[in-house]
């Protein structure tokens, strides 16, 4: 099975790695959707705005491809804007994705965030 196949159709919520200074009142959420493991997208949400990007496989590991996607641009206030900005920067950094059972880990050059599958 390809390493990105377990992502398709699942939702994950952050459990560790979100900076405390963001004052997050709810977890970051990742939803993986698409028609197959070859046509996979991630929808990320933390506070107010929603970010959608494609996911590709490089070698054995799936990564987010930041050049294919978009974000909603609602005016949400400074705290939510900071939360959304952090999540956007993480997702757009083309983090590596590792899946181990119900745990998903995003690793960028500056952050490691752990998510738990909820659906």
C-alpha positions as CSV (number, residue, x, y, z in Angstrom):
1,X,0.0,0.0,0.0
2,X,1.3,3.5,-0.8
3,X,2.2,5.5,2.2
4,X,-0.4,8.2,1.5
5,X,-3.4,5.8,1.1
6,X,-4.2,5.9,4.9
7,X,-4.8,9.6,4.7
8,X,-7.7,9.5,2.2
9,X,-11.1,10.2,3.8
10,X,-9.7,10.9,7.3
11,X,-9.8,13.9,9.6
12,X,-7.1,14.6,12.2
13,X,-6.9,17.1,15.1
14,X,-3.7,18.4,16.6
15,X,-2.8,17.0,20.1
16,X,0.8,18.4,20.5
17,X,3.2,20.9,18.9
18,X,0.9,24.0,18.5
19,X,2.8,26.9,20.2
20,X,1.3,27.9,23.5
21,X,1.5,31.6,22.6
22,X,-1.1,31.2,19.9
23,X,-3.8,31.0,22.6
24,X,-5.6,28.3,20.6
25,X,-9.0,27.5,21.9
26,X,-9.5,24.5,19.6
27,X,-7.1,22.2,17.8
28,X,-5.8,22.6,14.2
29,X,-7.8,20.2,11.9
30,X,-6.7,18.5,8.8
31,X,-9.1,16.8,6.4
32,X,-7.8,14.6,3.6
33,X,-10.1,14.3,0.6
34,X,-9.9,13.3,-3.0
35,X,-10.8,10.6,-5.4
36,X,-7.8,8.4,-4.8
37,X,-4.3,8.3,-3.2
38,X,-3.0,9.8,-6.4
39,X,-5.5,12.7,-6.3
40,X,-5.3,13.8,-2.7
41,X,-5.9,17.2,-1.0
42,X,-5.7,18.5,2.5
43,X,-8.0,21.1,4.0
44,X,-6.6,22.7,7.1
45,X,-8.4,24.9,9.6
46,X,-7.6,26.3,13.0
47,X,-9.6,29.4,13.8
48,X,-11.4,31.2,11.1
49,X,-9.9,30.7,7.6
50,X,-9.6,27.5,5.6
51,X,-6.5,26.4,3.6
52,X,-6.7,23.8,0.8
53,X,-3.6,22.3,-0.8
54,X,-2.7,19.2,-2.8
55,X,-0.6,16.3,-1.3
56,X,2.0,14.5,-3.4
57,X,4.4,11.6,-2.7
58,X,8.1,12.2,-2.9
59,X,10.0,9.0,-2.5
60,X,8.2,7.1,0.2
61,X,6.7,10.0,2.1
62,X,3.7,12.2,1.3
63,X,4.3,15.9,1.5
64,X,2.0,18.9,1.0
65,X,2.6,20.7,-2.3
66,X,2.0,24.4,-1.5
67,X,2.0,25.8,-5.0
68,X,-1.4,24.2,-5.7
69,X,-4.1,25.6,-3.4
70,X,-5.7,28.6,-1.8
71,X,-7.0,30.1,1.4
72,X,-10.1,32.0,2.4
73,X,-9.5,35.5,3.5
74,X,-12.0,36.4,6.2
75,X,-11.2,39.2,8.7
76,X,-11.1,37.3,11.9
77,X,-9.3,39.5,14.4
78,X,-5.7,39.5,15.6
79,X,-5.7,36.4,17.7
80,X,-7.4,34.2,15.1
81,X,-5.3,35.8,12.3
82,X,-2.1,34.8,14.2
83,X,-3.4,31.2,14.7
84,X,-4.4,30.9,11.0
85,X,-1.1,32.4,9.9
86,X,0.9,29.9,11.9
87,X,-1.0,27.0,10.4
88,X,-0.7,28.4,6.9
89,X,3.0,28.8,7.3
90,X,3.3,25.2,8.6
91,X,1.2,23.8,5.8
92,X,2.9,25.9,3.1
93,X,6.4,24.9,4.2
94,X,5.8,21.5,2.5
95,X,6.1,19.5,5.7
96,X,6.7,15.8,5.6
97,X,3.8,13.6,6.7
98,X,4.2,10.5,8.7
99,X,1.3,8.2,9.6
100,X,1.5,5.6,12.4
101,X,-1.9,4.0,13.1
102,X,-4.2,6.9,14.2
103,X,-1.3,9.3,14.7
104,X,-0.2,11.7,12.0
105,X,2.9,13.9,12.4
106,X,3.7,17.0,10.3
107,X,7.4,17.9,10.4
108,X,8.8,21.1,8.9
109,X,12.2,22.8,9.4
110,X,10.8,24.6,12.5
111,X,7.8,22.7,13.8
112,X,6.7,19.2,14.6
113,X,2.9,18.9,15.2
114,X,1.2,15.6,16.2
115,X,-2.4,15.0,15.1
116,X,-4.8,12.2,16.2
117,X,-7.3,10.7,13.7
118,X,-10.9,11.6,14.7
119,X,-12.8,10.3,11.6
